[in-house]
Amino acid sequence: MTRSNATRGFSLVETLIALAIIAAALAATLQVVVSQARATRTVDDRRIAMLVAQSQLAAIAAAADTGQFETRGRTSGVDWRVQIAPYPTQFARPKIESITVSAGKGPNGKPLAVLHSLRLARP
């Protein structure tokens, strides 16, 4: 009994081609998963930096400190910086202060969260 060419099954070359296609599909899937993991990490880092910045802004707003100054610190593993400076205006009485809070550090060296606010200077 002889078999026809159609019933002999897969050859080695066909099997290798099928494995190469599967490997390419798995590599593409892995790249998507890694990309999503990085994006999730970045969002988490930004969320934590924003929470720290909001906390520092609330603390400065409640503090009696006035005048131009800068302070730095670290909270929950996030570096932050608060700058208070006079807001440039000629007409405001009492004076207005500008508050800038930055927190975290991104991969490009820029802060992950920056908040700007104004307040009346305390006498």
C-alpha positions as CSV (number, residue, x, y, z in Angstrom):
1,M,0.0,0.0,0.0
2,T,1.4,3.4,-1.0
3,R,0.3,6.7,0.4
4,S,-0.4,9.7,-1.8
5,N,1.5,12.9,-1.3
6,A,-1.5,14.6,0.2
7,T,-1.8,12.1,3.1
8,R,1.8,12.0,4.2
9,G,1.4,14.7,6.9
10,F,3.5,17.8,7.7
11,S,7.1,17.9,6.6
12,L,9.9,19.4,8.7
13,V,10.0,22.6,6.7
14,E,6.3,23.2,7.3
15,T,6.6,22.5,11.0
16,L,9.5,25.0,11.3
17,I,7.5,27.7,9.4
18,A,4.6,27.1,11.8
19,L,6.9,27.5,14.8
20,A,8.4,30.7,13.4
21,I,5.0,32.2,13.0
22,I,4.0,31.2,16.6
23,A,7.3,32.7,17.9
24,A,6.7,36.0,16.1
25,A,3.1,36.2,17.5
26,L,4.4,35.5,21.0
27,A,7.1,38.2,20.7
28,A,4.5,40.8,19.6
29,T,2.3,39.8,22.5
30,L,5.2,40.2,24.9
31,Q,6.0,43.6,23.6
32,V,2.4,44.7,24.2
33,V,2.4,43.4,27.7
34,V,5.7,45.1,28.6
35,S,4.5,48.4,27.1
36,Q,1.3,48.2,29.2
37,A,3.3,47.4,32.4
38,R,5.5,50.5,31.8
39,A,2.4,52.7,31.2
40,T,0.8,51.4,34.3
41,R,3.9,52.1,36.4
42,T,4.1,55.7,35.0
43,V,0.5,56.3,35.9
44,D,1.0,55.0,39.4
45,D,4.1,57.2,39.8
46,R,2.2,60.3,38.6
47,R,-0.7,59.5,40.9
48,I,1.6,59.3,44.0
49,A,3.5,62.4,42.9
50,M,0.2,64.3,42.6
51,L,-0.9,63.2,46.0
52,V,2.4,64.3,47.6
53,A,2.2,67.7,45.8
54,Q,-1.4,68.2,46.9
55,S,-0.4,67.3,50.5
56,Q,2.5,69.8,50.4
57,L,0.3,72.5,48.9
58,A,-2.3,72.0,51.7
59,A,0.4,72.2,54.3
60,I,1.9,75.4,52.9
61,A,-1.6,77.0,52.7
62,A,-2.2,76.3,56.4
63,A,1.3,77.4,57.5
64,A,2.0,80.9,58.7
65,D,5.1,81.3,56.5
66,T,5.1,84.2,54.2
67,G,7.6,85.9,52.0
68,Q,9.9,84.4,49.3
69,F,11.5,81.1,50.1
70,E,12.0,77.6,48.8
71,T,11.9,74.3,50.7
72,R,12.6,70.7,49.7
73,G,11.9,67.3,51.1
74,R,11.0,63.7,50.6
75,T,7.7,62.0,51.4
76,S,6.7,58.4,50.7
77,G,9.8,58.0,48.5
78,V,8.9,61.1,46.4
79,D,11.1,64.2,46.3
80,W,9.2,67.5,46.4
81,R,10.0,71.2,46.2
82,V,7.9,74.2,47.3
83,Q,8.6,77.7,46.0
84,I,6.9,80.8,47.3
85,A,7.5,84.1,45.6
86,P,5.7,87.5,45.2
87,Y,3.2,87.5,42.4
88,P,4.1,90.3,40.0
89,T,1.3,92.8,40.1
90,Q,1.1,96.5,40.8
91,F,-2.5,96.8,41.9
92,A,-3.1,94.1,44.5
93,R,-3.3,95.2,48.1
94,P,-2.5,93.1,50.1
95,K,0.2,91.5,48.2
96,I,-0.3,88.2,46.4
97,E,2.1,85.3,46.6
98,S,2.7,82.6,44.0
99,I,3.1,79.0,45.3
100,T,4.6,76.3,43.1
101,V,4.8,72.7,44.3
102,S,6.6,70.1,42.2
103,A,6.9,66.4,43.1
104,G,8.5,63.3,41.7
105,K,11.0,63.0,38.9
106,G,10.2,61.5,35.5
107,P,12.6,59.7,33.2
108,N,13.5,62.9,31.4
109,G,14.3,64.7,34.7
110,K,11.1,66.8,34.7
111,P,8.7,66.7,37.7
112,L,5.8,64.2,37.5
113,A,3.4,66.7,39.1
114,V,3.4,70.5,39.3
115,L,0.8,72.6,41.1
116,H,0.5,76.4,40.9
117,S,-1.5,78.4,43.3
118,L,-1.9,82.0,44.6
119,R,-2.7,83.3,48.0
120,L,-2.9,86.6,49.8
121,A,0.4,87.4,51.6
122,R,0.0,87.5,55.3
123,P,0.8,90.8,57.0
